[in-house]
Amino acid sequence: MNTITNPHFLYLHSSIATQSQVYEYVQSCIKMFEDLLNEKFNREIIVNTVTKYDGTPLKHSYVWCRSIEVVNLLLNRTKDGVDRVEEIPDPEHDTVECERKLMEFFMKPTPINCSWVDLVDEEEQLISKTIKRKIKRPMKPLVEFGTIVPTEEQRLKYPNVDEIQIKFFHLSVPFRAGYMNHKLFANHISKEITEQHIRKYFEPYVSEKKDPRDKKTYPIIHIDRKSNPTSVSVCYQPLSYDGTFALLMNKRIVFSEKSILNFELYRES
């Protein structure tokens, strides 16, 4: 399956945490890195903690960070995006057995029909196996993030949860063939919702705000009040996947009890 990624996004296992708890938790993690590295980072983030319609958490969240450096640090990478790993001896590589086979090779008589080249190749292979093989493993995180203490309301609703653990993951999503991954739409837009209301929700996820080829500024918001039902479209740069990632953050926008927009990707015609 083909997948797409965006360096500004994270996927979180967020258990029963609320959106505000996840937001404060991520902010506290960034603060830890600032204190440790004696450096300031752009702390602008947006959190979408996914829930059912009744507010019950589905135990995962999406986080958009303005700073790619912040994303890398939260994923236990360097600021430049290099995985923090160390090389250790492979515990499954038995060098003693390999050395025994090498000694047997030297002790046994040379076969009559064996060429000198074959003997050298076999010897080199056996010698290479006696060298302790190394494997890479993730290094210990620079900071220990800790956990979230449940509220009294959460303790009553989830009595078996003593603490809320948050885990950060690199986000990749399936490429949706047959859809315009740069264009979103929603129907039944109410009269009080304007272009500026919509832009506020979708503008942060623009990978390239201005296209030098056509001079357009993205996202392009179009509200069609003459259609039935009324509709709104959000268009990003055509060659981008911005719409797919913006949808993770804004699949359902609640302006009021009577004004709710459910966004989808456009299907290709």
N, C-alpha and C positions, 0 to 999 in steps of 0.2 A: 504494500500500500504506500503510495506517495504521500509524504507529509510536508508541511510548510512550517517555518519557524519565524519568530520575530524577536530580536535581541532585547526588546524592552519589556517582555512579558515573562511572568513566572506562573507556575501552577503550584498550588499549595494543598496539602492534606490539612484541613483546618478543623476536623472533628466537629464539636458542637459550638465552636466559637461564632460570635456574631460578627457582622461586618465591621462594626466599630472596634471590637476587640482585635480583629486581625489587623486593622489599620494601625492601632496603637502598638501592637506587637512588632510589626515591621518597622515602624518609626523607632522603636526602642533598639531594634537590632542595628539599624543604621547608626544610631547614636553610639553604640558600642564600638563600631568600626571607627567612627570619628575620634573617639577617645583613645583607642588603641594606636591608630596610625597618626594621630595628631594632625588630622586633615578634615576639611569640611567637604561634604558631598551635597549634591542637589537632592533634597529629600522630598521632592514632589512625587507623590504616588497616588494611584487610584485603585480602589479595591472593589471587587464584585464577589461577595460571598453568595454562592448559589443556594437557593432555598425553594421549597415547595410554595404553592400559592398561599398556604396558611402560615408561612414564615418558618416552618421546620427546616433546619439546616440539612443540606445534602452532603455535608462533610468535605466539601472542596471549595476552593476560591481561586480566582484569577487576580493577579496583581500586575498593573502597569507601572513602570518606573521611568521617570524622565531620564535618569542617569543609567547608562549601560554598565558603568563601573559598579554601581550598587547591585545590579542584577548579578554580576560576576562574583562579587564578594559573598552575597547570600547563597550562591551555589558552590561555595568553597573553592573558588578560582582566584587567580590573581586579578588585579584591577584590569589588566589587559586581556583577560579571558582565557588564560592558560590554566589547565587543570592542576591543582596542587596535589602532586603524587610523589611517592618515594619508592625507590627500588629496594626490594628485600629478596633474600634467597628463597627460591621456590621450595616449599616444604615437601612437595611431592616428587622432587627430582633426587633420585638415589645415586649420588656420585660414587658410593662404595661399590655398588653393583657394576657401574660403568668402568671403574678402575679394575675390577676383577676380570671383566671381559677383555680389557686392553692387555692385561698380563697374559691371559690365555692366548691372545693373538700373537704376542711376542714369543711365547714358549712353543707354540705348535710348529711342526715342520712346514716349510714352504711348499705349497702344491706344485706339482710338475707343470701342469697346463695353465698356471695362473701368470698373467703378465705383470710386469713391474708396475705399470700404471694402475692396475686394479688393486695391487697391494698397497700402494701409496694412498689411493682414495679411501680404502677401508681403514687404514691406519689414521688418516686425518679425521674421519668420521668418529672413530672411537675416542680419539684424543679430545675432540670438541665436546663430546658427551661427558667427559670427566670434569669439565669446567662447570662450576656451580651456576646453574641457570637462575636468572633473576626475574621477578615479576613486579608489576607496579600495583600499588595500593593507595587509596586516598589518604592524604595526610590528615592529622587531627585538625579540626576547624580552628581558625584563629581565635574565635570567641565561642563560648557556650551560651546559646540563646535563652535557655531556660524554658519555662512553661507558663501557661496562663491559669490564674486561679479562677475557678468557676464562680459566678454570682450565686446568691442565695436562690434566686429563681431557677437557675440552671441546675443547682444541686437538687432541688425538689423534683424537677422534671427528669433529670438523669442522675439518680442516686448512686449509680455505679461509677460515675466519672469523678475522680479525685483531683485530676489536673488535666488541662487541655494542652496537648502536644501539637506543635506546628512543624511541618516538614516542607522544605522548599525543593522544587523540581524544575528542570528545564522544560519549557512548554513546546510541544510540537503537536499540530493538529492535522487531521486527514485533509488532503486536497479534495475538494468537492467538484468532481468533473460534472459538466453540464450546468454549472452555475457561474454567474459573474461574481468573482471573488472580491471585486472592488465596489459593488453596488448593492445597496440595501433599500428596502421599502417597508412601509407600514400603511395600513388602511384605517379609516374612521378617525381622522384627525379632527379634533374639535376646533371651534372658531378662535378660542383664546390662545391657542398654541401658535407661535410665530417661528420664523426661520431662526431667529436668535436663540430661542428656547432649544431648538434641535441642535444647532451648531455647538452649543455649550457642551453637549453630551458626546459629540463625535469628533470635534476638532483635535483633541489631544492625540488621537491615534493616526494622524497624517504622517506618513513617512517622508513625503516630499510635498511641501505646501504649495510651491509654485512650479509649474511645468514650463521650462524655458521655450519649449517648442510651440505651445499654443497660448501662452500667457495666462492660463486659467489659474485661479486660486482654489485649492481644495481644502475641505470637502465642498462640493457643490450641493446646496440644499434646494430642492424644488417642492413646493406645496401646491397640489392641484385641488382646488376647492370646487372645480366644475365637474370633476369626475364623480361617479357614483359606484362605490362609496368614495368619499374624499380620501386623498392619499398624500404621502410624503415620500420623497426619495432622497437618499444620501449617496453621492457619487464621489469616490476617491479616484486617484490616478489610475487609468485603465490597466496598466501593466503591473499594478501592485496587488497585494493580498490584504490591504488595509481593512477592507470591508469584513473579511472573515474574522479578523482579530477584534475589530470594533464590536462585532456581534456578540463575542464572548462577554463583553462588558455591558452591553446595552440591548440584550434580546427583548427585555420587557422594561419599559419606562413608565412609571406611575406618576402622573402629574397631579391627579386627584382621583377620587373614587369613580368619577364619571369620565375621566380622561386617561385612558391607558393605551399605550402603543406597543404592539407586538411586532418586532422587526424580523424580516427574513432576507435571505439573499435572493437576488433576481435569478431566474432561470434563463439560460441562453435560448434565444429564439431559433 
